[in-house]
Amino acid sequence: RSLLVPLALFAWALAAVDLRAQDVSFDDLLSNDRFYRDQGILHAEGKVEFLADVWVLPTASDSARALLGISLSNADLQFVRTEEGGWQADYEVIVRFEAEDGDSPPERRWERSVEVATFDETLLTGETIVFQADLELLPGEYETTITVRDRNADESSRGELSLAVPAPAGAAVGEPV
């Protein structure tokens, strides 16, 4: 009964809105994909679904600091029982930058583990795992490929995004971060 009223209101709202007159599909109403696209966030779907973004911060040197952020859920990884009675998932993050001028930095790899105490925690579907890495990149345009691989299940997902690293400007005082 408690769901009947919100569902009725939702159905009424959908009927009142002519979706054909807008640039919105019905699927977009029920997912976050449009928001991710509009914000430039990579949403990699597949066996190991994840969200990723790269923030570029200028530095005092000839390069820039790139902060890579990835989030994924426990439910997308295969957990195995540990000798201590808990559960552990192992995953790998692989990042490759392809520069327009052909002078690309080397591929970067990180291996991480996630440990939880109970089986119920292995089933969590929210963004329960956050991976961050700090990279140094020279100015330029990059096609960035990010892969997250479940090392226990040998499954992975991959996504691509374009990244512009600006040339350093002259010395100045900026806004606090």
TITOR-217357 format. One line per 2 residues: number of its first residue (from 1); for each residue x, y, z of C-alpha. Coordinates in nm, 2 decimals, padded with zeros to 4 digits, always signed. Each point is the difference from the previous one (the first is absolute). Layout:
% residues N
NUM	X:Y:Z | ...
//
This chain:
% residues 177
1	+00.00:+00.00:+00.00 | +00.28:+00.25:+00.09
3	+00.14:-00.04:-00.36 | -00.34:+00.04:-00.17
5	-00.01:+00.38:+00.05 | +00.35:+00.08:-00.12
7	-00.04:-00.24:-00.30 | -00.33:+00.17:-00.09
9	+00.16:+00.34:+00.02 | +00.29:-00.11:-00.21
11	-00.24:-00.14:-00.27 | -00.20:+00.32:+00.00
13	+00.32:+00.21:-00.04 | +00.11:-00.22:-00.29
15	-00.34:+00.04:-00.17 | +00.01:+00.38:+00.05
17	+00.34:+00.03:-00.17 | +00.02:-00.05:-00.38
19	+00.34:-00.17:-00.03 | -00.01:+00.04:-00.38
21	+00.03:+00.38:+00.03 | +00.32:-00.03:+00.21
23	+00.34:-00.14:-00.07 | -00.05:-00.27:+00.27
25	-00.07:-00.36:-00.05 | -00.20:-00.21:+00.25
27	+00.32:-00.20:+00.07 | +00.18:+00.32:+00.09
29	-00.27:+00.08:+00.27 | +00.08:-00.33:+00.17
31	+00.39:+00.01:-00.02 | +00.28:+00.24:+00.08
33	+00.17:-00.05:-00.34 | -00.10:+00.34:-00.14
35	+00.13:+00.17:+00.31 | +00.33:-00.18:-00.03
37	+00.03:+00.10:-00.37 | -00.09:+00.36:+00.07
39	+00.26:+00.02:+00.28 | +00.28:-00.17:-00.20
41	+00.00:-00.30:+00.24 | +00.10:-00.33:-00.15
43	-00.26:-00.28:+00.06 | +00.15:-00.33:-00.10
45	-00.26:-00.28:-00.02 | +00.07:-00.37:-00.02
47	+00.12:-00.27:+00.24 | +00.17:+00.25:+00.23
49	-00.21:+00.32:-00.02 | +00.17:+00.32:+00.12
51	+00.00:+00.38:-00.01 | +00.32:+00.19:-00.06
53	+00.11:+00.36:-00.04 | +00.34:+00.18:-00.03
55	+00.05:+00.35:+00.14 | +00.30:+00.20:-00.13
57	+00.17:+00.25:+00.24 | +00.28:+00.23:-00.11
59	+00.34:-00.02:+00.17 | +00.30:+00.23:+00.01
61	+00.19:-00.23:-00.23 | -00.04:-00.07:-00.37
63	-00.25:-00.28:+00.06 | -00.34:-00.02:+00.17
65	-00.14:-00.22:+00.28 | -00.27:-00.23:-00.11
67	-00.22:-00.15:+00.27 | -00.17:-00.32:-00.10
69	-00.31:-00.11:+00.19 | -00.19:-00.32:-00.05
71	-00.29:-00.14:+00.19 | -00.16:-00.35:-00.02
73	-00.22:-00.22:+00.20 | +00.08:-00.31:+00.20
75	-00.27:-00.19:-00.20 | +00.20:+00.04:-00.32
77	+00.30:-00.19:+00.14 | +00.04:-00.37:+00.09
79	+00.09:-00.05:+00.37 | +00.17:-00.31:+00.13
81	+00.01:-00.13:+00.35 | +00.32:+00.07:+00.20
83	+00.17:-00.22:+00.25 | -00.11:+00.24:+00.27
85	-00.37:-00.04:-00.09 | -00.05:+00.33:-00.18
87	-00.04:+00.07:-00.37 | +00.25:+00.15:-00.25
89	-00.02:+00.13:-00.35 | +00.30:+00.09:-00.21
91	-00.01:+00.25:-00.29 | +00.23:+00.18:-00.23
93	-00.02:+00.35:-00.15 | +00.18:+00.06:-00.33
95	+00.02:+00.35:-00.15 | +00.15:+00.08:-00.34
97	+00.04:+00.35:-00.14 | +00.03:+00.03:-00.38
99	+00.14:+00.35:-00.09 | -00.10:+00.16:-00.33
101	+00.36:+00.07:-00.08 | +00.10:-00.36:+00.06
103	+00.21:+00.07:+00.31 | -00.20:-00.20:+00.25
105	+00.09:-00.06:+00.36 | +00.03:-00.37:+00.10
107	-00.30:-00.20:+00.10 | -00.06:+00.00:+00.37
109	-00.13:-00.30:+00.21 | -00.11:-00.04:+00.36
111	-00.11:-00.32:+00.18 | -00.23:+00.04:+00.30
113	-00.20:-00.22:+00.24 | -00.32:+00.05:+00.18
115	-00.08:-00.18:+00.32 | -00.34:-00.03:+00.17
117	-00.10:-00.19:+00.31 | -00.34:-00.14:-00.12
119	-00.15:-00.16:-00.31 | -00.28:+00.26:+00.00
121	+00.27:+00.27:-00.05 | +00.11:-00.17:-00.32
123	-00.35:+00.07:-00.15 | +00.00:+00.38:+00.05
125	-00.10:+00.18:-00.31 | +00.08:+00.36:+00.08
127	+00.33:+00.16:-00.09 | +00.18:-00.17:+00.29
129	+00.35:-00.01:-00.14 | +00.20:+00.32:-00.08
131	+00.33:-00.01:-00.18 | +00.21:+00.31:-00.04
133	+00.34:+00.06:-00.17 | +00.22:+00.30:-00.05
135	+00.17:+00.03:-00.34 | +00.22:+00.25:-00.17
137	-00.07:+00.09:-00.36 | +00.16:+00.23:-00.25
139	-00.23:+00.25:-00.18 | -00.19:-00.14:-00.29
141	-00.31:-00.18:-00.12 | -00.04:-00.36:+00.11
143	-00.24:-00.28:-00.07 | -00.01:-00.18:+00.33
145	-00.09:-00.37:+00.03 | -00.09:-00.12:+00.35
147	-00.05:-00.37:+00.07 | -00.11:-00.16:+00.33
149	+00.06:-00.38:+00.02 | -00.13:-00.23:+00.27
151	+00.30:-00.22:+00.06 | -00.20:-00.28:+00.17
153	-00.25:-00.04:-00.28 | +00.23:+00.11:-00.28
155	-00.27:+00.24:-00.13 | +00.04:+00.36:-00.09
157	-00.16:+00.32:-00.14 | +00.16:+00.28:-00.19
159	-00.10:+00.36:-00.09 | +00.16:+00.29:-00.18
161	+00.00:+00.37:+00.05 | +00.17:+00.30:-00.15
163	+00.23:+00.21:+00.22 | +00.15:+00.34:-00.06
165	+00.30:+00.10:+00.21 | +00.06:+00.37:-00.04
167	+00.35:+00.15:-00.03 | +00.11:+00.17:+00.32
169	-00.08:+00.37:+00.02 | +00.22:+00.26:+00.16
171	+00.03:+00.03:+00.38 | -00.32:+00.11:+00.16
173	-00.21:-00.04:+00.32 | -00.30:-00.22:-00.06
175	-00.31:-00.10:+00.20 | +00.05:-00.24:+00.29
177	-00.08:-00.37:-00.08
//
